[in-house]
Amino acid sequence: MANATFGRIMAAITPRNENYFVLFNNLADCAVRGSKVLALMAAVVDQAGFQTHFAEIRKIESEADEYTKEILLSLHKTFITPFDRREIRELAMALDDIIDYMEAIPQSAEIYGHTKFTPEMVALAQILLRASEKVQDAVHMLSDMKNAERILRTCEEISKIEGEADHIMRSGMHRLFSEDHDARTLIRSKQLYDLFEEAVDSCEDVADVIHGVVLERI
């Protein structure tokens, strides 16, 4: 009887390990959904379309925040975790950062009164979508270490995509400073480029955490 009671108590305070993977998957799915909307937004030229996409990104970001909070709160209740608590926290925060930066892009564009994106920003939005999809692939494989080699290859692909983003950003910044001499345009455009870069960098941050997790478990 005592053993049965102890078992029920442990079950109550020990969420199942796979719950973490479900939440990570949900966060990665939010990143892909958000990046798809952002890619559509970047190509939009009318204000109404911009606002529609912005509202959808805000909704996705709010959903992602709830998943992140659930992961972080569960760390205080879980007796056994699937991998290191620090890595769980870092992975959750890096995934959440991707979506936060996605929301910050249209937010900054609206604040600066600049809702049209340069061709390089449109390209960066597409690169961010590709990086997010690779993040999704890696995260969805993380629950099974039989996927270790594929996960590590996917992490390398994310790093290569981040390098592409750096190249596009440098090209965009070069064109910006060579063609436009209006201070306000320079400031707001640089801010947007920086946010696109941060979003893609966050994808690489996710890859770095996952890479470390996999190496420790194989």
N, CA and C of each residue as an Amber inpcrd file, in Angstrom:
protein
   654
   0.8380000  -1.2040000   0.0000000   0.0000000   0.0000000   0.0000000
   0.8700000   1.2510000   0.0000000   1.9040000   1.2060000   0.8590000
   2.8160000   2.3540000   0.9380000   3.5320000   2.5530000  -0.3840000
   3.9400000   1.4490000  -1.0120000   4.6320000   1.5440000  -2.2990000
   3.7150000   2.1230000  -3.3670000   2.4390000   1.7160000  -3.3380000
   1.4790000   2.2200000  -4.3130000   1.2700000   3.7180000  -4.1380000
   1.1810000   4.1510000  -2.8850000   1.0010000   5.5830000  -2.5990000
   2.2100000   6.3760000  -3.0680000   3.4080000   5.8370000  -2.7670000
   4.6380000   6.5020000  -3.2030000   4.6720000   6.6120000  -4.7230000
   4.2260000   5.5560000  -5.3990000   4.2150000   5.5610000  -6.8620000
   3.3030000   6.6270000  -7.4250000   2.1280000   6.7990000  -6.7830000
   1.1950000   7.8320000  -7.2450000   1.7730000   9.2260000  -7.0330000
   2.4450000   9.4040000  -5.8970000   3.0620000  10.7090000  -5.6130000
   4.1350000  11.0230000  -6.6410000   4.9790000  10.0360000  -6.9320000
   6.0490000  10.2530000  -7.9030000   5.4790000  10.5320000  -9.2850000
   4.3950000   9.8430000  -9.6320000   3.7700000  10.0830000 -10.9370000
   3.2310000  11.4980000 -11.0260000   2.7310000  12.0160000  -9.8980000
   2.1520000  13.3680000  -9.8860000   3.2060000  14.4420000 -10.0370000
   4.4000000  14.2010000  -9.4470000   5.4330000  15.2420000  -9.4820000
   6.4460000  15.0030000 -10.5960000   6.2650000  13.9330000 -11.3720000
   7.2210000  13.6170000 -12.4200000   6.5170000  13.5380000 -13.7710000
   6.3620000  14.6640000 -14.4660000   5.7680000  14.6390000 -15.7940000
   6.5410000  13.7060000 -16.7080000   5.8510000  13.0690000 -17.6150000
   6.5130000  12.1400000 -18.5260000   7.5230000  12.8670000 -19.4010000
   8.6740000  12.2280000 -19.6040000   9.7590000  12.8610000 -20.3550000
   9.3290000  13.2920000 -21.7430000   8.4540000  12.4710000 -22.3690000
   8.0820000  12.7990000 -23.7440000   7.2800000  14.0930000 -23.8280000
   6.7350000  14.5670000 -22.6970000   6.0210000  15.8410000 -22.7130000
   6.9330000  16.9760000 -23.1510000   8.1940000  16.9170000 -22.7420000
   9.1500000  17.9280000 -23.1690000   9.2820000  17.9300000 -24.6930000
   9.3810000  16.7530000 -25.2670000   9.5620000  16.6670000 -26.7120000
   8.3230000  17.1720000 -27.4520000   7.1480000  16.9070000 -26.8970000
   5.9140000  17.4350000 -27.5020000   5.9400000  18.9570000 -27.4940000
   6.3510000  19.5350000 -26.3700000   6.3950000  20.9930000 -26.2610000
   7.4650000  21.5870000 -27.1660000   8.6230000  20.9320000 -27.2360000
   9.6640000  21.3920000 -28.1600000   9.1500000  21.3380000 -29.6060000
   8.4650000  20.2510000 -29.9480000   7.9040000  20.1290000 -31.2990000
   6.9160000  21.2550000 -31.5830000   6.0910000  21.5610000 -30.5810000
   5.1080000  22.6390000 -30.7540000   5.7990000  23.9810000 -30.9880000
   6.8820000  24.2270000 -30.2550000   7.6310000  25.4710000 -30.4390000
   8.2530000  25.5380000 -31.8290000   8.8460000  24.4250000 -32.2670000
   9.4520000  24.3950000 -33.5940000   8.3970000  24.5900000 -34.6760000
   7.2220000  24.0210000 -34.4720000   6.1280000  24.2020000 -35.4360000
   5.7000000  25.6650000 -35.4910000   5.6740000  26.3220000 -34.3290000
   5.3490000  27.7580000 -34.2990000   6.3720000  28.5590000 -35.0930000
   7.6460000  28.1880000 -34.9740000   8.6920000  28.8980000 -35.7090000
   8.4730000  28.7910000 -37.2110000   8.0970000  27.6130000 -37.6790000
   7.8620000  27.4350000 -39.1150000   6.6210000  28.2050000 -39.5540000
   5.5640000  28.1110000 -38.7810000   4.3470000  28.8510000 -39.1300000
   4.6130000  30.3440000 -39.1730000   5.3550000  30.8430000 -38.1770000
   5.6670000  32.2670000 -38.1400000   6.5290000  32.7020000 -39.3040000
   7.5130000  31.8750000 -39.6600000   8.4060000  32.2470000 -40.7600000
   7.6810000  32.2200000 -42.1070000   6.7010000  31.3360000 -42.2400000
   5.9080000  31.3210000 -43.4780000   5.0950000  32.6070000 -43.6200000
   4.4970000  33.0290000 -42.5120000   3.7250000  34.2770000 -42.5360000
   4.6460000  35.4670000 -42.8010000   5.8190000  35.4710000 -42.1640000
   6.7640000  36.5650000 -42.3560000   7.2350000  36.6350000 -43.8110000
   7.4700000  35.4890000 -44.4260000   7.8910000  35.4690000 -45.8280000
   6.8100000  36.0480000 -46.7270000   5.5580000  35.7490000 -46.4240000
   4.4470000  36.3320000 -47.1870000   4.3690000  37.8340000 -46.9540000
   4.5520000  38.2360000 -45.7040000   4.5010000  39.6580000 -45.3590000
   5.5740000  40.4520000 -46.0880000   6.7750000  39.8780000 -46.1680000
   7.8830000  40.6010000 -46.7890000   7.6050000  40.9300000 -48.2470000
   6.7860000  40.0970000 -48.8840000   6.4760000  40.3110000 -50.2940000
   5.2270000  41.1700000 -50.4990000   4.5440000  41.5260000 -49.4050000
   3.3020000  42.2930000 -49.4880000   3.6120000  43.7740000 -49.6930000
   2.8400000  44.4360000 -50.5270000   3.0640000  45.8630000 -50.7800000
   1.9540000  46.7330000 -50.2090000   0.8220000  46.1320000 -49.7950000
  -0.2780000  46.9580000 -49.2940000  -0.3540000  46.8850000 -47.7730000
  -0.7870000  47.9620000 -47.1630000  -0.8430000  48.0880000 -45.7150000
  -1.7980000  47.0850000 -45.0900000  -2.9330000  46.8320000 -45.7290000
  -3.9160000  45.8970000 -45.1780000  -3.3220000  44.4910000 -45.0740000
  -2.6020000  44.0810000 -46.1130000  -1.9600000  42.7710000 -46.0880000
  -0.9170000  42.6780000 -44.9940000  -0.1580000  43.7400000 -44.8370000
   0.8560000  43.7920000 -43.7760000   0.2140000  43.5920000 -42.4120000
  -0.8720000  44.2950000 -42.1470000  -1.5290000  44.2160000 -40.8480000
  -2.1210000  42.8300000 -40.5930000  -2.6510000  42.2150000 -41.6270000
  -3.2100000  40.8660000 -41.4910000  -2.1270000  39.8730000 -41.0870000
  -0.9870000  39.9420000 -41.7730000   0.1190000  39.0280000 -41.4520000
   0.7130000  39.3340000 -40.0750000   0.7920000  40.6000000 -39.7380000
   1.3360000  40.9990000 -38.4410000   0.4750000  40.4250000 -37.3180000
  -0.8390000  40.5060000 -37.4680000  -1.7480000  39.9700000 -36.4550000
  -1.5600000  38.4660000 -36.2950000  -1.3290000  37.7620000 -37.3880000
  -1.1230000  36.3170000 -37.3330000   0.1920000  35.9830000 -36.6280000
   1.2370000  36.7580000 -36.8970000   2.5220000  36.5280000 -36.2350000
   2.4030000  36.7790000 -34.7370000   1.6810000  37.8280000 -34.3480000
   1.4770000  38.1010000 -32.9190000   0.7690000  36.9310000 -32.2410000
  -0.2000000  36.3660000 -32.9340000  -0.9410000  35.2210000 -32.3860000
  -0.0140000  34.0170000 -32.1930000   0.8280000  33.7640000 -33.1740000
   1.7730000  32.6430000 -33.0890000   2.7810000  32.8730000 -31.9740000
   3.2610000  34.1110000 -31.8490000   4.2350000  34.4360000 -30.7970000
   3.6360000  34.2250000 -29.4180000   2.3710000  34.5920000 -29.2370000
   1.6960000  34.3960000 -27.9590000   1.5550000  32.9140000 -27.6390000
   1.2350000  32.1280000 -28.6420000   1.1280000  30.6770000 -28.4730000
   2.4810000  30.0870000 -28.0730000   3.5330000  30.5360000 -28.7360000
   4.8840000  30.0400000 -28.4340000   5.2820000  30.3900000 -27.0010000
   4.9210000  31.5710000 -26.5430000   5.2300000  31.9750000 -25.1730000
   4.6240000  31.0060000 -24.1670000   3.4120000  30.5350000 -24.4300000
   2.7550000  29.6020000 -23.5180000   3.4960000  28.2730000 -23.4710000
   3.9460000  27.7840000 -24.6220000   4.7190000  26.5340000 -24.6440000
   6.0350000  26.7010000 -23.8730000   6.6860000  27.8510000 -24.0700000
   7.9560000  28.1020000 -23.3860000   7.7530000  28.1520000 -21.8740000
   6.7160000  28.8530000 -21.4360000   6.4240000  28.9270000 -20.0020000
   6.1580000  27.5430000 -19.4270000   5.4440000  26.7220000 -20.1740000
   5.1270000  25.3740000 -19.6920000   6.4070000  24.5490000 -19.5180000
   7.3290000  24.6840000 -20.4590000   8.6050000  23.9590000 -20.3470000
   9.3800000  24.4340000 -19.1220000   9.5010000  25.7400000 -18.9660000
  10.2970000  26.2820000 -17.8550000   9.6720000  25.9640000 -16.4980000
   8.3450000  26.0200000 -16.4210000   7.6720000  25.6880000 -15.1640000
   7.8160000  24.2110000 -14.8330000   7.7850000  23.3730000 -15.8400000
   7.8770000  21.9270000 -15.6030000   9.2400000  21.5300000 -15.0470000
  10.2630000  22.3400000 -15.3160000  11.5930000  22.0340000 -14.7870000
  11.6180000  22.0590000 -13.2580000  10.6710000  22.8060000 -12.6600000
  10.6020000  22.8830000 -11.1980000   9.8110000  21.7110000 -10.6100000
   9.1240000  20.9510000 -11.4770000   8.2870000  19.8550000 -10.9950000
   8.8240000  18.4840000 -11.3930000   9.6540000  18.4570000 -12.3960000
  10.0920000  17.1860000 -12.9580000  11.2580000  16.6030000 -12.1830000
  11.1060000  15.3500000 -11.7700000  12.1710000  14.6680000 -11.0400000
  13.2610000  14.1760000 -11.9890000  12.8360000  13.6450000 -13.1290000
  13.7710000  13.1340000 -14.1310000  13.4960000  13.8480000 -15.4480000
  14.5420000  14.3690000 -16.0690000  14.4020000  15.0500000 -17.3640000
  15.1200000  14.2530000 -18.4480000  14.7010000  14.3980000 -19.7070000
  15.3120000  13.6020000 -20.7810000  16.7700000  13.9480000 -21.0420000
  17.1540000  15.1720000 -20.7450000  18.5590000  15.5690000 -20.8000000
  18.7800000  16.7380000 -19.8480000  19.9690000  17.2640000 -19.8080000
  20.3650000  18.2570000 -18.8210000  19.3780000  19.4310000 -18.7320000
  19.0400000  19.8360000 -17.5010000  18.0740000  20.9140000 -17.2920000
  18.5240000  22.2260000 -17.9450000  19.8090000  22.4980000 -17.8540000
  20.3310000  23.7210000 -18.4800000  20.0960000  23.6920000 -19.9800000
  20.3190000  22.5470000 -20.6050000  20.1210000  22.4220000 -22.0480000
  18.6400000  22.5160000 -22.4250000  17.7790000  21.9840000 -21.5760000
  16.3360000  22.1050000 -21.8140000  15.9350000  23.5760000 -21.8080000
  16.4380000  24.2980000 -20.8090000  16.1270000  25.7360000 -20.7160000
  16.6800000  26.4900000 -21.9230000  17.9240000  26.1960000 -22.2910000
  18.5510000  26.8920000 -23.4180000  17.8230000  26.5940000 -24.7280000
  17.4040000  25.3510000 -24.9050000  16.6950000  24.9940000 -26.1410000
  15.3450000  25.6970000 -26.2110000  14.6220000  25.7010000 -25.0960000
  13.3200000  26.3760000 -25.0700000  13.4720000  27.8660000 -25.3660000
  14.4630000  28.5100000 -24.7500000  14.6480000  29.9390000 -24.9410000
  15.1040000  30.2650000 -26.3600000  15.9750000  29.4260000 -26.9280000
  16.4470000  29.6810000 -28.2930000  15.3110000  29.5290000 -29.2940000
  14.4590000  28.5280000 -29.1010000  13.2980000  28.3580000 -29.9820000
  12.3570000  29.5490000 -29.8510000  12.1300000  29.9770000 -28.6220000
  11.2500000  31.1190000 -28.3900000  11.8360000  32.3970000 -28.9920000
  13.1660000  32.5330000 -28.9390000  13.8220000  33.7190000 -29.5020000
  13.5660000  33.8480000 -31.0030000  13.5680000  32.7200000 -31.7150000
  13.3070000  32.7740000 -33.1640000  12.0010000  33.5040000 -33.4240000
  10.9810000  33.1120000 -32.6840000   9.6390000  33.6590000 -32.9040000
   9.5440000  35.0910000 -32.3900000  10.2430000  35.3820000 -31.2850000
  10.2560000  36.7620000 -30.7730000  10.8410000  37.7220000 -31.8030000
  11.9380000  37.3180000 -32.4420000  12.5520000  38.1800000 -33.4600000
  11.6480000  38.3050000 -34.6880000  10.9400000  37.2400000 -35.0200000
   9.9850000  37.3140000 -36.1310000   8.9250000  38.3800000 -35.8620000
   8.4390000  38.4110000 -34.6240000   7.4340000  39.4120000 -34.2750000
   8.0410000  40.8100000 -34.2410000   9.3040000  40.9020000 -33.8130000
   9.9540000  42.2090000 -33.6930000  10.1560000  42.8720000 -35.0520000
  10.2620000  42.0760000 -36.1160000  10.4950000  42.6420000 -37.4570000
   9.3270000  43.5250000 -37.9010000   8.0970000  43.0050000 -37.9790000
   6.9870000  43.8940000 -38.3650000   6.6850000  44.9530000 -37.3170000
   6.9580000  44.6270000 -36.0470000   6.7360000  45.6120000 -34.9960000
   7.6190000  46.8340000 -35.2050000   8.8910000  46.5890000 -35.5020000
   9.8170000  47.7000000 -35.7640000   9.4640000  48.4310000 -37.0490000
   9.0780000  47.6580000 -38.0790000   8.6930000  48.2790000 -39.3420000
   7.5210000  49.2310000 -39.1390000   6.5660000  48.8280000 -38.3140000
   5.3910000  49.6660000 -38.0630000   5.7680000  50.9020000 -37.2520000
   6.6310000  50.7150000 -36.2520000   7.0610000  51.8480000 -35.4230000
   7.7610000  52.9070000 -36.2760000   8.6180000  52.4490000 -37.1790000
   9.3740000  53.3750000 -38.0270000   8.5610000  53.8680000 -39.2250000
   7.3320000  53.3750000 -39.3590000   6.5100000  53.7990000 -40.4800000
   7.0350000  53.3180000 -41.8140000   7.5800000  52.1050000 -41.7990000
   8.2300000  51.5740000 -43.0030000   7.8180000  50.1170000 -43.1470000
   6.7580000  49.8560000 -43.9100000   6.2270000  48.4990000 -43.9940000
   6.5790000  47.7930000 -45.3080000   7.4430000  48.4140000 -46.1060000
   7.9090000  47.7500000 -47.3260000   9.3300000  47.2430000 -47.0870000
   9.6220000  46.1030000 -47.6510000  10.9070000  45.4560000 -47.4180000
  11.7480000  45.4570000 -48.6920000  13.0550000  45.5700000 -48.5130000
  13.9690000  45.5590000 -49.6540000  14.0380000  44.1460000 -50.2380000
  14.5340000  44.0020000 -51.4740000  14.6850000  42.6680000 -52.0590000
  15.5480000  41.7470000 -51.1950000  16.5680000  42.3110000 -50.5500000
  17.4180000  41.5000000 -49.6820000  16.6470000  41.0330000 -48.4360000
  15.7550000  41.8660000 -47.9200000  14.9380000  41.4530000 -46.7840000
  13.9720000  40.3470000 -47.1750000  13.4300000  40.4400000 -48.3780000
  12.5660000  39.3690000 -48.8910000  13.3590000  38.0650000 -48.9650000
  14.5970000  38.1510000 -49.4430000  15.4650000  36.9730000 -49.5230000
  15.7800000  36.4360000 -48.1330000  16.0300000  37.3350000 -47.1830000
  16.3130000  36.9120000 -45.8130000  15.1120000  36.2070000 -45.1850000
  13.9140000  36.6750000 -45.5050000  12.7040000  36.0260000 -44.9920000
  12.6080000  34.5940000 -45.5160000  12.9730000  34.3850000 -46.7730000
  12.9720000  33.0380000 -47.3430000  14.0440000  32.1640000 -46.6980000
  15.1980000  32.7600000 -46.4330000  16.2750000  32.0130000 -45.7690000
  15.8560000  31.6410000 -44.3470000  15.1990000  32.5550000 -43.6620000
  14.7100000  32.2720000 -42.3160000  13.7060000  31.1220000 -42.3380000
  12.8690000  31.0870000 -43.3450000  11.9140000  29.9870000 -43.4920000
  12.6450000  28.6640000 -43.6580000  13.6560000  28.6380000 -44.5060000
  14.4390000  27.4140000 -44.6960000  15.1180000  26.9770000 -43.4050000
  15.6970000  27.9320000 -42.6870000  16.3680000  27.6170000 -41.4230000
  15.3690000  27.0820000 -40.3980000  14.1940000  27.6880000 -40.3420000
  13.1650000  27.2510000 -39.4010000  12.6900000  25.8350000 -39.7180000
  12.5680000  25.5280000 -40.9760000  12.1510000  24.1770000 -41.3700000
  13.2070000  23.1430000 -40.9790000  14.4820000  23.5090000 -41.0990000
  15.5520000  22.6070000 -40.6700000  15.5410000  22.4530000 -39.1460000
  15.2740000  23.5440000 -38.4350000  15.1330000  23.4800000 -36.9760000
  14.0040000  22.5200000 -36.6110000  12.8990000  22.6500000 -37.3060000
  11.7610000  21.7690000 -37.0600000  12.1560000  20.3050000 -37.2650000
  12.8790000  20.0310000 -38.3360000  13.3250000  18.6610000 -38.6130000
  14.1790000  18.1310000 -37.4620000  15.1460000  18.9380000 -37.0220000
  16.0630000  18.5060000 -35.9590000  15.3200000  18.2720000 -34.6470000
  14.4360000  19.1940000 -34.3020000  13.6960000  19.0830000 -33.0410000
  12.7940000  17.8570000 -33.0500000  12.1260000  17.6060000 -34.1540000
  11.2090000  16.4670000 -34.2330000  11.9410000  15.1290000 -34.1650000
  13.2150000  15.1050000 -34.5000000  13.9930000  13.8700000 -34.4150000
  14.6480000  13.6660000 -33.0600000  14.6010000  14.6850000 -32.2100000
  15.4210000  14.7050000 -30.9930000  15.0220000  13.6380000 -29.9740000
  13.7960000  13.1690000 -30.0090000  13.3350000  12.2020000 -29.0020000
  13.9030000  10.8080000 -29.2100000  14.5060000  10.5580000 -30.3640000
  15.0270000   9.2230000 -30.6720000  16.4770000   9.3350000 -31.1360000
  17.4010000   8.8380000 -30.3310000  18.8170000   8.9550000 -30.6750000
  19.2350000   8.0230000 -31.8150000  18.3050000   7.2250000 -32.3210000
  18.5960000   6.4950000 -33.5530000  18.7710000   7.4920000 -34.7130000
  18.2530000   8.6910000 -34.5130000  18.3380000   9.7480000 -35.5290000
  19.5860000  10.6040000 -35.3800000  20.5060000  10.2160000 -34.5080000
  21.6330000  11.0800000 -34.1390000  22.3900000  11.6210000 -35.3520000
  22.7660000  10.7460000 -36.2770000  23.5510000  11.2000000 -37.4350000
  22.7670000  12.1790000 -38.2810000  21.4810000  11.9010000 -38.4860000
  20.6410000  12.8100000 -39.2800000  20.4800000  14.1530000 -38.5720000
  20.3470000  14.1210000 -37.2460000  20.2130000  15.3690000 -36.4950000
  21.4730000  16.2160000 -36.6470000  22.6310000  15.5740000 -36.5190000
  23.8910000  16.3180000 -36.6280000  24.0690000  16.9060000 -38.0260000
  23.6710000  16.1580000 -39.0480000  23.7420000  16.6920000 -40.4290000
  22.8130000  17.8890000 -40.5930000  21.6360000  17.7900000 -39.9980000
  20.6720000  18.8920000 -40.0800000  21.2140000  20.1330000 -39.3760000
  21.8910000  19.9390000 -38.2490000  22.5060000  21.0720000 -37.5360000
  23.5610000  21.7470000 -38.4080000  24.3370000  20.9490000 -39.1380000
  25.3380000  21.5110000 -40.0520000  24.6670000  22.3040000 -41.1670000
  23.5420000  21.8080000 -41.6620000  22.8040000  22.5130000 -42.7240000
  22.2850000  23.8590000 -42.2240000  21.8370000  23.8950000 -40.9800000
  21.3680000  25.1610000 -40.4030000  22.5060000  26.1670000 -40.3410000
  23.6890000  25.7060000 -39.9780000  24.8560000  26.5840000 -39.9200000
  25.1880000  27.1450000 -41.3010000  25.0750000  26.3250000 -42.3280000
  25.3470000  26.7840000 -43.6970000  24.3150000  27.8180000 -44.1350000
  23.0730000  27.5980000 -43.7640000  22.0170000  28.5530000 -44.1030000
  22.2800000  29.8970000 -43.4240000  22.7530000  29.8390000 -42.1720000
  23.0850000  31.0770000 -41.4570000  24.1800000  31.8470000 -42.1960000
  25.1410000  31.1180000 -42.7840000  26.1880000  31.7660000 -43.5800000
  25.6190000  32.4580000 -44.8060000  24.6140000  31.8550000 -45.4360000
  23.9460000  32.4800000 -46.5840000  23.2820000  33.7840000 -46.1610000
  22.6580000  33.7540000 -44.9930000  21.9800000  34.9590000 -44.4910000
  22.9760000  36.0910000 -44.2770000  24.1490000  35.7680000 -43.7470000
  25.1870000  36.7900000 -43.5440000  25.5720000  37.4330000 -44.8720000
  25.7070000  36.6140000 -45.9030000  26.0910000  37.1290000 -47.2290000
  25.0100000  38.0620000 -47.7800000  23.7550000  37.6470000 -47.6700000
  22.6450000  38.4740000 -48.1690000  22.5560000  39.7730000 -47.3880000
  22.7450000  39.6940000 -46.0940000  22.6620000  40.9060000 -45.2730000
  23.7610000  41.8910000 -45.6400000  24.9730000  41.3960000 -45.8340000
  26.0730000  42.2940000 -46.2180000  25.7870000  42.9680000 -47.5480000
  25.2280000  42.2110000 -48.4810000  24.8720000  42.7850000 -49.7880000
  23.8110000  43.8690000 -49.6320000  22.8210000  43.5860000 -48.8030000
  21.7550000  44.5560000 -48.5890000  22.2480000  45.8190000 -47.9240000
  23.1070000  45.6550000 -46.9210000  23.6530000  46.8180000 -46.2270000
  24.5390000  47.6380000 -47.1520000  25.3050000  46.9670000 -47.9930000
  26.1710000  47.6860000 -48.9400000  25.3210000  48.5230000 -49.8930000
  24.2670000  47.9180000 -50.4170000  23.3940000  48.6480000 -51.3430000
  22.6850000  49.7810000 -50.6260000  22.2790000  49.5500000 -49.3910000
  21.5770000  50.5690000 -48.6220000  22.4380000  51.8150000 -48.4400000
  23.6740000  51.6350000 -47.9980000  24.5360000  52.7780000 -47.7110000
  25.0990000  53.4320000 -48.9740000  25.0920000  52.7050000 -50.0790000
  25.5940000  53.2930000 -51.3260000  24.5040000  54.0260000 -52.1000000
  23.2370000  53.6510000 -51.8810000  22.1460000  54.2220000 -52.6760000
  21.2610000  55.1920000 -51.9030000  21.2240000  55.0720000 -50.5850000
  20.3040000  55.8970000 -49.7970000  21.0850000  56.7020000 -48.7610000
  20.8540000  58.0000000 -48.7610000  21.5840000  58.8710000 -47.8370000
  20.6560000  59.5520000 -46.8280000  19.3940000  59.1160000 -46.8010000
  18.4630000  59.6610000 -45.8210000  18.6900000  58.9510000 -44.4820000
  18.9680000  59.7250000 -43.4370000  19.3360000  59.1570000 -42.1420000
  18.2430000  58.2630000 -41.5680000  16.9900000  58.6990000 -41.6980000
  15.9030000  57.9070000 -41.1270000  15.7600000  56.5630000 -41.8340000
  15.8930000  56.5770000 -43.1470000  15.8120000  55.3300000 -43.9050000
  16.9440000  54.3880000 -43.5340000  18.1330000  54.9460000 -43.3710000
  19.2780000  54.1270000 -42.9890000  19.0730000  53.4860000 -41.6180000
  18.5760000  54.2640000 -40.6800000  18.3810000  53.7550000 -39.3200000
  17.3430000  52.6450000 -39.2890000  16.1810000  52.8860000 -39.8980000
  15.1060000  51.8970000 -39.8190000  15.4450000  50.6340000 -40.6210000
  16.1140000  50.8080000 -41.7650000  16.4700000  49.6390000 -42.5640000
  17.5310000  48.7950000 -41.8670000  18.5100000  49.4590000 -41.2580000
  19.5320000  48.7130000 -40.5220000  18.9120000  47.9490000 -39.3650000
  17.9470000  48.5570000 -38.6850000  17.2630000  47.8740000 -37.5910000
  16.5810000  46.6040000 -38.0830000  15.9250000  46.6800000 -39.2220000
  15.2440000  45.5110000 -39.7670000  16.2400000  44.4300000 -40.1840000
  17.3380000  44.8420000 -40.8260000  18.3710000  43.8690000 -41.1900000
  18.9090000  43.1590000 -39.9450000  19.1420000  43.9200000 -38.8840000
  19.6650000  43.3410000 -37.6470000  18.6960000  42.3120000 -37.0630000
  17.4050000  42.5980000 -37.1300000  16.4150000  41.6770000 -36.5790000
  16.3180000  40.3950000 -37.4100000  16.3940000  40.5430000 -38.7330000
  16.4260000  39.3440000 -39.5730000  17.6410000  38.4940000 -39.2240000
  18.7770000  39.1610000 -39.0300000  19.9960000  38.4390000 -38.6880000
  19.8510000  37.7280000 -37.3480000  19.2630000  38.3970000 -36.3580000
  19.0800000  37.7940000 -35.0450000  18.1660000  36.5710000 -35.1290000
  17.1330000  36.6580000 -35.9500000  16.2040000  35.5320000 -36.0870000
  16.9130000  34.3060000 -36.6570000  17.7090000  34.5210000 -37.7060000
  18.4490000  33.4010000 -38.3000000  19.5160000  32.8990000 -37.3290000
  20.1760000  33.8120000 -36.6280000  21.1770000  33.4190000 -35.6320000
  20.5510000  32.5510000 -34.5430000  19.3030000  32.8490000 -34.1770000
  18.6180000  32.0550000 -33.1570000  18.3830000  30.6260000 -33.6350000
  18.1720000  30.4670000 -34.9450000  18.0630000  29.1160000 -35.5030000
  19.3690000  28.3630000 -35.3090000  20.4900000  29.0650000 -35.5260000
  21.7850000  28.4300000 -35.3080000  22.0120000  28.1560000 -33.8220000
  21.5010000  29.0250000 -32.9440000  21.6030000  28.7780000 -31.5040000
  20.8910000  27.4770000 -31.1370000  19.7220000  27.2630000 -31.7240000
  18.9940000  26.0120000 -31.5000000  19.8380000  24.8280000 -31.9570000
  20.4180000  24.9580000 -33.1500000  21.2510000  23.8820000 -33.6920000
  22.4340000  23.5900000 -32.7730000  23.0370000  24.6270000 -32.2040000
  24.1800000  24.4470000 -31.3140000  23.7840000  23.6650000 -30.0530000
  22.6270000  24.0070000 -29.4780000  22.1600000  23.2980000 -28.2840000
  21.8790000  21.8380000 -28.6170000  21.1650000  21.6180000 -29.7170000
  20.8190000  20.2500000 -30.1040000  22.0740000  19.4420000 -30.4020000
  23.0340000  20.0690000 -31.0710000  24.2970000  19.3940000 -31.3820000
  24.9600000  18.9070000 -30.0880000  25.0010000  19.7470000 -29.0650000
  25.5850000  19.3670000 -27.7930000  24.8140000  18.2490000 -27.1120000
  23.4870000  18.3330000 -27.1490000  22.6440000  17.3000000 -26.5340000
  22.9050000  15.9470000 -27.1760000  22.9570000  15.9320000 -28.4980000
  23.1370000  14.6760000 -29.2260000  24.4980000  14.0690000 -28.9260000
  25.5440000  14.8870000 -28.9360000  26.8920000  14.3720000 -28.6820000
  27.0060000  13.7660000 -27.2830000  26.2480000  14.2870000 -26.3290000
  26.3070000  13.7560000 -24.9730000  25.5240000  12.4590000 -24.8150000
  24.5910000  12.2110000 -25.7560000  23.7090000  11.0480000 -25.5900000
  24.0810000   9.8730000 -26.4740000  25.0680000  10.0450000 -27.3680000
  25.4350000   8.9250000 -28.2290000  26.7620000   8.3200000 -27.7710000
